[in-house]
Amino acid sequence: MGIDNMVLTYHLLAPGEEVAVSDLIIRVFDEFIAEGYSQEGVQEFLTYVTPEALARRAQENHFALVAAAGDRIVGVIEVRACDHVSLLFVDKAFQGRGISRTLLEQALVHCIESNPDLQEVSVNSSPYAVPIYEKLGFRATEPEQTVHGIRFTPMILKEVKGQCTAPSNSNQGRL
């Protein structure tokens, strides 16, 4: 089965998937983002996305959803406190297929279930991802900044409930 015909499924990050998720994030980061960061920024980011860090945050106030094509993890979104996207990465071979949008929509459904009064969600976008987040409805709230070598633009998604249009079948719907 070719990549174009693969069925995608979406689920909460399961224990044991942290290594595959970390590997995916690092591959995409290295190809699209790292070049624009200082060495300090690269190291700061790599420390943030270790399997151990992902597992620790999942036990605290974060949750992660993954997109899978068969047994291959091809996308991930991590959300902190149901109001801040801390990671959103999709494998290069699967970009441009709506995976980021579906991951975001499903994360928002999860967040609204936890906090029905949720009005907005923030993200600190890498320079590479700003146009992607804009397509997802986010708007910059401040100019680009650099903290610990990490370059980012603070962005907000308002009217969160209007963004929740994810399909509701068992593989791609509500979690």
Backbone hydrogen bonds in HBPLUS format (Angstrom, degrees):
<---DONOR---> <-ACCEPTOR-->    atom                        ^
c    i                          cat <-CA-CA->   ^        H-A-AA   ^      H-
h    n   atom  resd res      DA  || num        DHA   H-A  angle D-A-AA Bond
n    s   type  num  typ     dist DA aas  dist angle  dist       angle   num
A0005-ASN N   A0002-GLY O   3.02 MM   3  5.48 145.8  2.14 111.8 121.3     1
A0006-MET N   A0003-ILE O   3.37 MM   3  5.39 165.5  2.39 104.5 108.8     2
A0009-THR N   A0068-ALA O   2.88 MM  59  5.26 156.1  1.94 147.6 155.7     3
A0068-ALA N   A0009-THR O   2.78 MM  59  5.26 160.4  1.82 154.0 159.4     4
A0010-TYR N   A0171-ASN O   3.06 MM 161  6.18 159.0  2.11 168.4 166.8     5
A0011-HIS N   A0066-VAL O   3.04 MM  55  5.56 153.7  2.11 149.5 157.9     6
A0066-VAL N   A0011-HIS O   2.78 MM  55  5.56 164.9  1.80 163.7 166.9     7
A0013-LEU N   A0064-ALA O   2.77 MM  51  5.37 163.3  1.79 145.4 143.7     8
A0017-GLU N   A0014-ALA O   2.98 MM   3  5.68 159.6  2.02 147.8 148.7     9
A0021-VAL N   A0017-GLU O   3.00 MM   4  6.21 160.0  2.04 157.3 163.7    10
A0022-SER N   A0018-GLU O   2.82 MM   4  5.93 163.5  1.85 149.4 154.3    11
A0023-ASP N   A0019-VAL O   2.89 MM   4  6.08 162.3  1.92 151.5 156.4    12
A0024-LEU N   A0020-ALA O   3.02 MM   4  6.20 158.7  2.07 144.1 149.5    13
A0025-ILE N   A0021-VAL O   2.96 MM   4  6.21 170.5  1.97 157.3 159.3    14
A0026-ILE N   A0022-SER O   2.94 MM   4  6.13 167.7  1.95 155.2 158.6    15
A0027-ARG N   A0023-ASP O   2.97 MM   4  6.14 160.3  2.01 150.2 155.5    16
A0028-VAL N   A0024-LEU O   3.07 MM   4  6.32 169.7  2.08 159.2 160.9    17
A0029-PHE N   A0025-ILE O   2.81 MM   4  5.92 164.0  1.83 154.9 160.4    18
A0030-ASP N   A0026-ILE O   2.82 MM   4  5.88 167.8  1.84 150.8 154.2    19
A0031-GLU N   A0027-ARG O   3.14 MM   4  6.32 154.6  2.20 143.7 150.1    20
A0032-PHE N   A0028-VAL O   2.95 MM   4  6.01 162.7  1.98 157.2 161.1    21
A0033-ILE N   A0029-PHE O   2.85 MM   4  4.91 154.0  1.92 136.3 143.1    22
A0034-ALA N   A0029-PHE O   2.85 MM   5  5.72 167.3  1.86 148.6 149.5    23
A0036-GLY N   A0033-ILE O   3.02 MM   3  5.89 150.7  2.11 129.9 135.9    24
A0037-TYR N   A0034-ALA O   2.91 MM   3  5.25 165.7  1.93 118.9 123.1    25
A0042-VAL N   A0038-SER O   2.93 MM   4  6.28 159.2  1.97 156.5 161.9    26
A0043-GLN N   A0039-GLN O   2.99 MM   4  6.18 168.9  2.00 151.8 154.5    27
A0044-GLU N   A0040-GLU O   2.89 MM   4  6.06 159.7  1.94 149.2 155.4    28
A0045-PHE N   A0041-GLY O   2.94 MM   4  6.11 163.6  1.97 150.1 154.1    29
A0046-LEU N   A0042-VAL O   2.90 MM   4  6.13 169.0  1.91 156.2 159.4    30
A0047-THR N   A0043-GLN O   3.00 MM   4  6.14 152.4  2.07 147.7 154.5    31
A0048-TYR N   A0044-GLU O   3.15 MM   4  6.39 145.3  2.27 140.2 149.5    32
A0048-TYR N   A0045-PHE O   2.94 MM   3  5.03 119.5  2.31  98.3 114.2    33
A0049-VAL N   A0045-PHE O   3.16 MM   4  6.48 136.5  2.36 149.7 161.4    34
A0054-LEU N   A0050-THR O   2.98 MM   4  6.29 163.5  2.01 160.8 165.2    35
A0055-ALA N   A0051-PRO O   2.98 MM   4  6.17 163.1  2.01 149.4 153.8    36
A0056-ARG N   A0052-GLU O   2.92 MM   4  6.09 158.4  1.96 146.7 152.9    37
A0057-ARG N   A0053-ALA O   2.96 MM   4  6.14 168.7  1.97 152.8 155.4    38
A0058-ALA N   A0054-LEU O   3.03 MM   4  6.21 149.6  2.12 144.6 153.1    39
A0059-GLN N   A0056-ARG O   3.04 MM   3  5.30 140.4  2.20 102.7 114.1    40
A0060-GLU N   A0057-ARG O   2.97 MM   3  4.93 148.9  2.07  99.6 109.6    41
A0062-HIS N   A0057-ARG O   3.21 MM   5  5.41 146.0  2.33 157.6 148.4    42
A0081-ALA N   A0061-ASN O   2.74 MM  20  5.30 171.5  1.75 168.0 171.1    43
A0063-PHE N   A0079-VAL O   2.99 MM  16  5.55 145.6  2.11 147.0 157.9    44
A0079-VAL N   A0063-PHE O   2.85 MM  16  5.55 162.7  1.88 164.8 170.2    45
A0065-LEU N   A0077-ILE O   2.88 MM  12  5.42 153.3  1.95 154.8 163.2    46
A0077-ILE N   A0065-LEU O   2.97 MM  12  5.42 153.3  2.04 152.3 158.6    47
A0067-ALA N   A0075-GLY O   2.86 MM   8  4.75 159.6  1.90 125.6 128.2    48
A0074-VAL N   A0067-ALA O   2.78 MM   7  5.59 159.5  1.82 147.4 154.4    49
A0075-GLY N   A0067-ALA O   3.30 MM   8  4.75 137.6  2.50 136.4 129.6    50
A0069-ALA N   A0072-ARG O   2.82 MM   3  5.24 159.2  1.86 156.5 158.5    51
A0072-ARG N   A0069-ALA O   3.15 MM   3  5.24 162.5  2.18 122.0 123.4    52
A0091-ASP N   A0074-VAL O   2.79 MM  17  5.07 165.0  1.81 142.9 147.7    53
A0076-VAL N   A0089-PHE O   2.84 MM  13  5.45 147.9  1.95 156.1 164.0    54
A0089-PHE N   A0076-VAL O   2.94 MM  13  5.45 155.6  2.00 153.3 161.4    55
A0078-GLU N   A0087-LEU O   2.83 MM   9  4.91 156.6  1.89 135.6 138.7    56
A0086-SER N   A0078-GLU O   2.81 MM   8  5.52 150.0  1.89 141.9 151.1    57
A0087-LEU N   A0078-GLU O   3.31 MM   9  4.91 155.7  2.37 133.7 131.2    58
A0080-ARG N   A0084-HIS O   2.73 MM   4  5.15 165.0  1.75 157.8 159.2    59
A0083-ASP N   A0080-ARG O   3.01 MM   3  6.23 174.1  2.01 140.7 140.5    60
A0084-HIS N   A0080-ARG O   3.17 MM   4  5.15 130.1  2.43 144.7 154.1    61
A0122-SER N   A0083-ASP O   2.93 MM  39  6.26 164.2  1.95 139.4 139.7    62
A0085-VAL N   A0122-SER O   2.81 MM  37  6.25 157.4  1.86 168.8 164.8    63
A0094-PHE N   A0091-ASP O   2.87 MM   3  5.38 153.1  1.94 117.8 126.7    64
A0095-GLN N   A0092-LYS O   3.28 MM   3  5.30 167.2  2.30 106.4 110.2    65
A0102-THR N   A0098-GLY O   2.97 MM   4  6.20 163.3  2.00 151.5 156.0    66
A0103-LEU N   A0099-ILE O   2.84 MM   4  6.02 166.1  1.86 156.3 160.3    67
A0104-LEU N   A0100-SER O   2.89 MM   4  6.07 163.1  1.92 150.7 155.5    68
A0105-GLU N   A0101-ARG O   2.82 MM   4  6.04 167.7  1.83 154.5 158.1    69
A0106-GLN N   A0102-THR O   2.91 MM   4  6.06 167.1  1.93 153.1 156.4    70
A0107-ALA N   A0103-LEU O   2.91 MM   4  6.05 152.5  1.98 145.6 153.9    71
A0108-LEU N   A0104-LEU O   2.85 MM   4  6.09 156.3  1.90 153.8 160.3    72
A0109-VAL N   A0105-GLU O   3.01 MM   4  6.33 152.3  2.08 146.9 154.1    73
A0110-HIS N   A0106-GLN O   3.09 MM   4  6.33 163.6  2.12 146.4 150.3    74
A0111-CYS N   A0107-ALA O   2.86 MM   4  6.15 155.6  1.92 149.0 156.3    75
A0112-ILE N   A0108-LEU O   2.84 MM   4  6.03 162.0  1.87 154.2 158.1    76
A0113-GLU N   A0109-VAL O   2.98 MM   4  6.21 152.7  2.06 148.8 156.4    77
A0114-SER N   A0110-HIS O   3.16 MM   4  6.45 144.1  2.29 140.3 149.6    78
A0114-SER N   A0111-CYS O   3.06 MM   3  5.06 120.9  2.43  93.6 108.4    79
A0115-ASN N   A0111-CYS O   2.71 MM   4  5.93 143.4  1.84 146.7 159.0    80
A0118-LEU N   A0115-ASN O   2.98 MM   3  5.55 161.6  2.02 128.8 129.4    81
A0160-VAL N   A0119-GLN O   3.42 MM  41  5.61 164.8  2.45 125.7 129.4    82
A0121-VAL N   A0157-LEU O   2.96 MM  36  5.16 150.0  2.05 138.9 148.4    83
A0157-LEU N   A0121-VAL O   2.71 MM  36  5.16 154.5  1.77 156.5 165.4    84
A0123-VAL N   A0155-MET O   2.99 MM  32  5.29 143.2  2.13 143.6 143.8    85
A0155-MET N   A0123-VAL O   2.82 MM  32  5.29 154.0  1.89 167.3 170.6    86
A0125-SER N   A0153-THR O   2.95 MM  28  5.08 146.3  2.07 145.6 134.9    87
A0153-THR N   A0125-SER O   2.75 MM  28  5.08 144.1  1.88 136.3 148.0    88
A0129-ALA N   A0126-SER O   3.06 MM   3  5.34 124.2  2.38 104.6 118.1    89
A0132-ILE N   A0129-ALA O   2.95 MM   3  5.06 119.4  2.33 102.9 119.2    90
A0133-TYR N   A0129-ALA O   2.88 MM   4  6.16 164.9  1.90 168.4 172.5    91
A0134-GLU N   A0130-VAL O   2.89 MM   4  6.12 154.2  1.96 153.6 161.6    92
A0135-LYS N   A0131-PRO O   3.08 MM   4  6.30 151.7  2.17 138.7 145.1    93
A0136-LEU N   A0132-ILE O   3.12 MM   4  6.45 133.9  2.34 138.2 151.2    94
A0136-LEU N   A0133-TYR O   3.02 MM   3  4.86 127.0  2.31  91.6 106.5    95
A0138-PHE N   A0133-TYR O   2.95 MM   5  5.35 156.0  2.01 150.5 143.3    96
A0137-GLY N   A0134-GLU O   3.01 MM   3  5.08 159.3  2.05 104.7 110.8    97
A0139-ARG N   A0156-ILE O   2.86 MM  17  5.43 150.4  1.95 140.8 147.9    98
A0156-ILE N   A0139-ARG O   2.88 MM  17  5.43 154.1  1.95 142.9 147.7    99
A0141-THR N   A0154-PRO O   2.87 MM  13  5.73 165.0  1.89 142.4 143.5   100
A0145-GLN N   A0152-PHE O   2.68 MM   7  5.42 160.6  1.71 159.5 165.0   101
A0152-PHE N   A0145-GLN O   2.88 MM   7  5.42 159.4  1.92 151.4 156.2   102
A0147-VAL N   A0150-ILE O   3.01 MM   3  5.26 153.6  2.08 139.9 142.6   103
A0150-ILE N   A0147-VAL O   2.92 MM   3  5.26 164.5  1.94 119.1 121.8   104
A0162-GLY N   A0159-GLU O   3.10 MM   3  5.70 136.8  2.30 114.6 124.9   105
A0163-GLN N   A0160-VAL O   2.90 MM   3  5.32 157.3  1.95 114.6 122.3   106
A0164-CYS N   A0161-LYS O   3.42 MM   3  5.65 168.4  2.43 108.7 112.1   107
A0173-GLY N   A0169-ASN O   2.83 MM   4  4.97 131.6  2.07 157.5 155.8   108
